[in-house]
Amino acid sequence: MHPQALFFLLFTLSTVSVPAQQNDPPPVNCTQFIAWTAGGMSSQRLNRLVHQRGLAFPLDVPTSNSLLVAGVEPDLLQSLATIARSDRDAAGCPAPLVRASELVQQKKYREAQLILQTLIALDPNDPALHFAMGYVHQQQEDWDDASDSYEAARALMPGLSDIHSRLAYLFYRSDDDSSAIAEARTALSIDPGNAEAYRFLGLGLYASGKYPAAVHAFEQSLARQPNNADVYYDLGITLRDQGEVDRAAAAYRKAIALNPRFWEAHNNLGMLLHDLRSFDGAIAEYLEAKRLAPQESVVRNNLGNTYCDKGDYDRATTQFRELFRMDSSWQSGHICLARALMSKRDYESAIGELNLAILQNPLSADEHRYLGQALLLVHRQPEAVRELRLAVQLGPDSALAHHYLATALFDGEDYAAAEPEFRHALRLQPTADNHYYLSACLMNLGRYDAALAELETASRLEPAESLYRTRKQELIKLMKASNLR
């Protein structure tokens, strides 16, 4: 299970100083090795620790089989054969701990937790057991309990870099960036080769807005553990927010190459490609993410939006209908679905979707504007005016909101009220069209000279547009006829 990168929850933790180690750490015993495996340590990290410290147990056939059951990778087990060993831990590997680690590998965290609770009750001073319990709580998103377990492990073994790096991650999850950075740096001061600590340092730096430093930290993590898809994913997010789109896409693709089932990376690459208007590429990534994680609403939402922006309204409608059936509480997508329905001239259904969008987001100027436009199309002019006035109040700098409000007032023959709205739209967006619409309003107010000036400006801005010239000639004839009378 991937820890969800760049996502925040609240809880409080405290930091303590780390005393200097007086002696070299003893060889790794079997309880430590299996507990660290159950605690989510990578094979590369375990290999490094064992090479630094040695092994305190024999690697006979029964022990090797227990390690395999516990989830130790065969390549790591083979690597251990070259390490100096002693028989100080000749009692072997505790069978209940082997079972707990096996359950962790199967993602049966609650069952593993019950076994670890029993083991900790029997030996409350074993930091490795508390470390494993912290990871089990972490995977179940029991953040306070995870913190307590890691704190207990740190109190018993303050010189283990990995405990500090896990606490750094929990600080990051609690939105305590400075403590996350401090704890990660403590981990690295103990062991500069800890790739996980560099990753969590990068997360803390990212959360504090220090993108270049975060990128450097992620690169340092990858220099020590080059095949970690999660770090490439985090790097991709940071590079994207730093504006380095090409490098971000490359990082996401590397994460996918290392872990083709990494649906989050497919989804994020899809969002990146969508922003680059590479709709077909984005759709391909979303479809793969949907295949890997069909229960994830966000993927269907993103896929539907991309179909919508591509103009493939049939597929967009299908995606959003599926999404709303699957997750009736989902609050996004109604605007896109309304656009799709409006393209089919199903305005009443579109109005229904827009009302849902406003119900979920009543302070969005765009939603009120879209609803006002739809109401205009079905000739519900008073309702359209009401919605468009709200749109203007919520988004006073929207030229479109002012334009459509002016149009609704014009349709209701309230030309005096329409004029200032047309002028607001023109001030915000001085296009030929806006000059033309203002001229029409002025003509209905009988102000022909001012209307003629607006048409002349529109013709000058877009000389190829024959409509403006035609209306100008018509107005000149009307003015001459009026003078003759």
QUIHUDA-V603824 format. One record per residue. N is the residue number from 0. PSI is psi in whole degrees, 0 to 359 (none if undefined). D_FIRST is the distance of its C-alpha to the first C-alpha in Angstrom with 1 decimal. Layout:
# QUIHUDA-V603824
n = [N & N]
psi = [PSI & PSI]
d_first = [D_FIRST & D_FIRST]
This chain:
# QUIHUDA-V603824
n = [0 & 1 & 2 & 3 & 4 & 5 & 6 & 7 & 8 & 9 & 10 & 11 & 12 & 13 & 14 & 15 & 16 & 17 & 18 & 19 & 20 & 21 & 22 & 23 & 24 & 25 & 26 & 27 & 28 & 29 & 30 & 31 & 32 & 33 & 34 & 35 & 36 & 37 & 38 & 39 & 40 & 41 & 42 & 43 & 44 & 45 & 46 & 47 & 48 & 49 & 50 & 51 & 52 & 53 & 54 & 55 & 56 & 57 & 58 & 59 & 60 & 61 & 62 & 63 & 64 & 65 & 66 & 67 & 68 & 69 & 70 & 71 & 72 & 73 & 74 & 75 & 76 & 77 & 78 & 79 & 80 & 81 & 82 & 83 & 84 & 85 & 86 & 87 & 88 & 89 & 90 & 91 & 92 & 93 & 94 & 95 & 96 & 97 & 98 & 99 & 100 & 101 & 102 & 103 & 104 & 105 & 106 & 107 & 108 & 109 & 110 & 111 & 112 & 113 & 114 & 115 & 116 & 117 & 118 & 119 & 120 & 121 & 122 & 123 & 124 & 125 & 126 & 127 & 128 & 129 & 130 & 131 & 132 & 133 & 134 & 135 & 136 & 137 & 138 & 139 & 140 & 141 & 142 & 143 & 144 & 145 & 146 & 147 & 148 & 149 & 150 & 151 & 152 & 153 & 154 & 155 & 156 & 157 & 158 & 159 & 160 & 161 & 162 & 163 & 164 & 165 & 166 & 167 & 168 & 169 & 170 & 171 & 172 & 173 & 174 & 175 & 176 & 177 & 178 & 179 & 180 & 181 & 182 & 183 & 184 & 185 & 186 & 187 & 188 & 189 & 190 & 191 & 192 & 193 & 194 & 195 & 196 & 197 & 198 & 199 & 200 & 201 & 202 & 203 & 204 & 205 & 206 & 207 & 208 & 209 & 210 & 211 & 212 & 213 & 214 & 215 & 216 & 217 & 218 & 219 & 220 & 221 & 222 & 223 & 224 & 225 & 226 & 227 & 228 & 229 & 230 & 231 & 232 & 233 & 234 & 235 & 236 & 237 & 238 & 239 & 240 & 241 & 242 & 243 & 244 & 245 & 246 & 247 & 248 & 249 & 250 & 251 & 252 & 253 & 254 & 255 & 256 & 257 & 258 & 259 & 260 & 261 & 262 & 263 & 264 & 265 & 266 & 267 & 268 & 269 & 270 & 271 & 272 & 273 & 274 & 275 & 276 & 277 & 278 & 279 & 280 & 281 & 282 & 283 & 284 & 285 & 286 & 287 & 288 & 289 & 290 & 291 & 292 & 293 & 294 & 295 & 296 & 297 & 298 & 299 & 300 & 301 & 302 & 303 & 304 & 305 & 306 & 307 & 308 & 309 & 310 & 311 & 312 & 313 & 314 & 315 & 316 & 317 & 318 & 319 & 320 & 321 & 322 & 323 & 324 & 325 & 326 & 327 & 328 & 329 & 330 & 331 & 332 & 333 & 334 & 335 & 336 & 337 & 338 & 339 & 340 & 341 & 342 & 343 & 344 & 345 & 346 & 347 & 348 & 349 & 350 & 351 & 352 & 353 & 354 & 355 & 356 & 357 & 358 & 359 & 360 & 361 & 362 & 363 & 364 & 365 & 366 & 367 & 368 & 369 & 370 & 371 & 372 & 373 & 374 & 375 & 376 & 377 & 378 & 379 & 380 & 381 & 382 & 383 & 384 & 385 & 386 & 387 & 388 & 389 & 390 & 391 & 392 & 393 & 394 & 395 & 396 & 397 & 398 & 399 & 400 & 401 & 402 & 403 & 404 & 405 & 406 & 407 & 408 & 409 & 410 & 411 & 412 & 413 & 414 & 415 & 416 & 417 & 418 & 419 & 420 & 421 & 422 & 423 & 424 & 425 & 426 & 427 & 428 & 429 & 430 & 431 & 432 & 433 & 434 & 435 & 436 & 437 & 438 & 439 & 440 & 441 & 442 & 443 & 444 & 445 & 446 & 447 & 448 & 449 & 450 & 451 & 452 & 453 & 454 & 455 & 456 & 457 & 458 & 459 & 460 & 461 & 462 & 463 & 464 & 465 & 466 & 467 & 468 & 469 & 470 & 471 & 472 & 473 & 474 & 475 & 476 & 477 & 478 & 479 & 480 & 481 & 482 & 483 & 484]
psi = [129 & 131 & 135 & 110 & 145 & 50 & 142 & 139 & 164 & 131 & 168 & 144 & 166 & 157 & 150 & 158 & 156 & 118 & 151 & 141 & 130 & 329 & 164 & 142 & 148 & 166 & 156 & 125 & 173 & 325 & 314 & 313 & 315 & 321 & 320 & 325 & 313 & 333 & 9 & 14 & 140 & 158 & 320 & 319 & 316 & 317 & 318 & 314 & 318 & 322 & 328 & 323 & 335 & 174 & 143 & 22 & 153 & 150 & 61 & 179 & 313 & 319 & 316 & 318 & 321 & 318 & 320 & 318 & 323 & 350 & 8 & 132 & 142 & 323 & 321 & 317 & 319 & 322 & 327 & 338 & 339 & 359 & 141 & 138 & 157 & 170 & 27 & 332 & 50 & 348 & 344 & 191 & 131 & 124 & 319 & 324 & 322 & 316 & 319 & 317 & 322 & 318 & 324 & 316 & 330 & 3 & 27 & 72 & 324 & 317 & 319 & 322 & 319 & 319 & 316 & 324 & 318 & 316 & 320 & 324 & 325 & 329 & 79 & 352 & 17 & 108 & 331 & 322 & 320 & 324 & 313 & 320 & 322 & 318 & 320 & 317 & 319 & 317 & 337 & 6 & 33 & 79 & 320 & 317 & 323 & 317 & 314 & 318 & 316 & 323 & 319 & 319 & 319 & 322 & 326 & 331 & 74 & 345 & 7 & 113 & 323 & 329 & 317 & 323 & 324 & 320 & 325 & 318 & 319 & 321 & 318 & 316 & 332 & 5 & 25 & 79 & 317 & 321 & 324 & 315 & 316 & 317 & 321 & 321 & 327 & 316 & 318 & 332 & 331 & 317 & 98 & 351 & 8 & 101 & 322 & 321 & 322 & 322 & 313 & 332 & 317 & 319 & 317 & 318 & 320 & 312 & 333 & 6 & 11 & 73 & 313 & 319 & 322 & 316 & 316 & 317 & 317 & 321 & 324 & 322 & 316 & 331 & 332 & 334 & 81 & 350 & 32 & 106 & 325 & 322 & 320 & 323 & 311 & 320 & 319 & 317 & 317 & 316 & 322 & 312 & 339 & 354 & 7 & 80 & 316 & 317 & 325 & 315 & 319 & 321 & 317 & 318 & 325 & 319 & 319 & 321 & 322 & 329 & 86 & 343 & 12 & 85 & 327 & 323 & 319 & 316 & 315 & 324 & 322 & 316 & 321 & 314 & 325 & 315 & 333 & 5 & 19 & 75 & 319 & 319 & 318 & 316 & 319 & 318 & 318 & 321 & 322 & 319 & 320 & 322 & 320 & 327 & 70 & 344 & 355 & 111 & 324 & 327 & 314 & 322 & 312 & 320 & 316 & 318 & 322 & 318 & 319 & 312 & 335 & 343 & 9 & 77 & 331 & 311 & 324 & 315 & 316 & 315 & 315 & 325 & 316 & 316 & 313 & 330 & 320 & 323 & 91 & 344 & 356 & 133 & 0 & 164 & 346 & 326 & 314 & 317 & 323 & 318 & 318 & 317 & 322 & 327 & 335 & 8 & 23 & 72 & 323 & 318 & 323 & 319 & 321 & 316 & 320 & 325 & 322 & 318 & 318 & 323 & 322 & 335 & 73 & 346 & 15 & 118 & 321 & 317 & 316 & 323 & 314 & 318 & 318 & 317 & 316 & 320 & 325 & 322 & 337 & 17 & 33 & 70 & 315 & 319 & 322 & 316 & 317 & 312 & 321 & 330 & 320 & 319 & 318 & 320 & 318 & 332 & 72 & 346 & 16 & 111 & 322 & 319 & 315 & 319 & 312 & 328 & 316 & 318 & 317 & 318 & 320 & 316 & 329 & 8 & 25 & 73 & 327 & 322 & 330 & 325 & 308 & 331 & 320 & 322 & 322 & 315 & 319 & 321 & 319 & 332 & 87 & 69 & 165 & 320 & 315 & 326 & 319 & 314 & 322 & 321 & 320 & 319 & 316 & 325 & 318 & 340 & 359 & 15 & 75 & 321 & 316 & 322 & 318 & 320 & 320 & 320 & 324 & 321 & 318 & 318 & 324 & 323 & 324 & 78 & 339 & 350 & 109 & 333 & 317 & 319 & 318 & 312 & 326 & 314 & 320 & 319 & 320 & 317 & 318 & 320 & 321 & 317 & 321 & 322 & 324 & 326 & none]
d_first = [0.0 & 3.8 & 6.5 & 8.8 & 11.6 & 15.2 & 15.0 & 17.3 & 18.0 & 21.1 & 21.9 & 24.2 & 24.0 & 26.8 & 27.2 & 29.4 & 31.2 & 30.3 & 33.3 & 34.2 & 33.4 & 36.7 & 35.9 & 33.6 & 30.6 & 31.1 & 29.5 & 26.1 & 26.5 & 24.4 & 23.1 & 21.9 & 20.3 & 18.4 & 17.5 & 16.2 & 14.2 & 12.8 & 12.3 & 9.8 & 12.8 & 12.8 & 15.5 & 17.7 & 17.7 & 18.6 & 21.2 & 22.7 & 23.0 & 24.6 & 26.9 & 28.0 & 28.6 & 29.3 & 28.4 & 30.2 & 29.8 & 31.0 & 29.0 & 30.9 & 29.8 & 28.7 & 26.6 & 25.0 & 24.2 & 22.6 & 20.5 & 19.3 & 18.6 & 16.5 & 14.2 & 16.3 & 16.6 & 20.2 & 21.0 & 20.3 & 22.4 & 25.1 & 25.2 & 25.7 & 28.9 & 30.7 & 30.1 & 32.9 & 32.4 & 34.4 & 34.7 & 34.5 & 31.5 & 33.3 & 32.2 & 29.0 & 25.4 & 25.1 & 24.2 & 22.5 & 20.1 & 19.4 & 18.6 & 16.3 & 14.3 & 14.4 & 13.1 & 10.1 & 9.3 & 10.0 & 7.8 & 11.3 & 11.1 & 14.5 & 16.3 & 15.1 & 16.2 & 19.6 & 20.2 & 19.4 & 21.7 & 24.4 & 24.0 & 24.2 & 27.3 & 28.9 & 28.2 & 27.4 & 28.2 & 25.5 & 23.3 & 20.7 & 20.1 & 19.8 & 17.3 & 15.1 & 15.8 & 14.9 & 11.3 & 11.2 & 12.8 & 10.7 & 7.5 & 10.2 & 11.6 & 14.8 & 15.8 & 19.3 & 18.5 & 15.9 & 18.8 & 21.3 & 19.5 & 19.1 & 22.6 & 23.9 & 22.4 & 24.0 & 27.3 & 27.4 & 26.3 & 26.8 & 27.1 & 23.5 & 22.1 & 18.5 & 19.2 & 20.8 & 18.0 & 15.5 & 18.3 & 18.8 & 15.3 & 16.3 & 19.6 & 18.2 & 16.3 & 19.7 & 21.5 & 23.5 & 23.5 & 26.4 & 24.9 & 21.6 & 23.8 & 26.0 & 23.4 & 21.8 & 25.3 & 26.0 & 23.2 & 24.7 & 28.1 & 27.2 & 25.4 & 25.8 & 23.7 & 20.4 & 18.3 & 15.6 & 18.5 & 19.8 & 16.6 & 16.8 & 20.5 & 20.0 & 18.0 & 20.8 & 23.4 & 22.0 & 22.0 & 25.6 & 26.7 & 27.3 & 26.0 & 27.9 & 26.9 & 23.2 & 23.5 & 25.3 & 22.6 & 19.9 & 22.4 & 23.1 & 19.4 & 19.5 & 22.8 & 21.4 & 18.1 & 19.0 & 16.2 & 13.3 & 12.2 & 10.6 & 14.1 & 15.9 & 14.2 & 15.4 & 18.7 & 19.2 & 19.0 & 21.4 & 23.7 & 23.9 & 24.9 & 27.3 & 28.9 & 28.1 & 27.1 & 27.6 & 25.6 & 22.8 & 22.8 & 22.9 & 19.9 & 17.9 & 19.4 & 18.5 & 14.7 & 15.2 & 17.3 & 14.8 & 12.0 & 14.0 & 11.3 & 10.1 & 11.8 & 11.9 & 13.9 & 16.1 & 16.8 & 17.7 & 19.8 & 21.5 & 22.4 & 23.9 & 25.9 & 27.0 & 28.4 & 30.2 & 31.7 & 30.3 & 29.6 & 29.3 & 26.7 & 24.7 & 25.1 & 23.9 & 20.6 & 20.2 & 21.1 & 18.4 & 15.8 & 17.5 & 17.4 & 13.7 & 13.0 & 16.4 & 15.7 & 15.1 & 18.6 & 18.4 & 18.3 & 21.4 & 23.1 & 22.8 & 24.0 & 26.8 & 27.9 & 28.1 & 30.1 & 32.3 & 32.9 & 33.7 & 36.2 & 34.7 & 35.3 & 35.1 & 31.5 & 30.7 & 32.2 & 30.4 & 27.0 & 27.9 & 29.5 & 26.4 & 24.3 & 26.9 & 27.1 & 23.3 & 23.1 & 26.5 & 25.5 & 24.4 & 26.9 & 26.8 & 28.5 & 31.9 & 33.7 & 32.6 & 33.5 & 36.8 & 37.5 & 36.9 & 39.2 & 41.8 & 41.8 & 42.9 & 45.5 & 43.9 & 44.6 & 44.6 & 41.1 & 40.0 & 41.7 & 39.7 & 36.4 & 37.7 & 38.8 & 35.2 & 33.9 & 36.6 & 35.8 & 32.2 & 33.4 & 37.1 & 37.6 & 36.6 & 39.7 & 38.4 & 37.8 & 41.3 & 42.8 & 41.2 & 42.5 & 45.9 & 46.1 & 45.2 & 47.9 & 50.4 & 49.9 & 50.8 & 53.7 & 52.5 & 54.0 & 54.2 & 50.5 & 49.6 & 51.6 & 49.8 & 46.3 & 47.4 & 49.1 & 45.8 & 44.1 & 46.7 & 46.4 & 42.6 & 42.8 & 46.3 & 45.5 & 44.6 & 47.4 & 46.2 & 46.3 & 49.9 & 50.9 & 49.8 & 51.2 & 54.5 & 54.3 & 54.0 & 56.9 & 58.9 & 58.4 & 59.7 & 62.7 & 62.0 & 62.8 & 63.5 & 60.0 & 58.4 & 60.2 & 58.3 & 54.9 & 55.9 & 57.0 & 53.6 & 51.8 & 54.3 & 53.8 & 50.0 & 50.2 & 53.7 & 53.6 & 56.5 & 55.1 & 55.1 & 58.7 & 59.6 & 58.1 & 59.9 & 63.1 & 62.9 & 62.6 & 65.5 & 67.7 & 67.2 & 68.3 & 71.4 & 70.6 & 71.4 & 71.9 & 68.5 & 66.9 & 68.7 & 67.4 & 63.8 & 64.4 & 66.0 & 62.9 & 60.7 & 62.9 & 62.9 & 59.1 & 58.7 & 62.0 & 60.8 & 60.0 & 63.1 & 62.3 & 63.0 & 66.3 & 67.3 & 66.7 & 68.5 & 71.6 & 71.5 & 71.4 & 74.3 & 76.3 & 75.5 & 76.6 & 79.9 & 80.6 & 80.1 & 82.4 & 85.1 & 85.0]
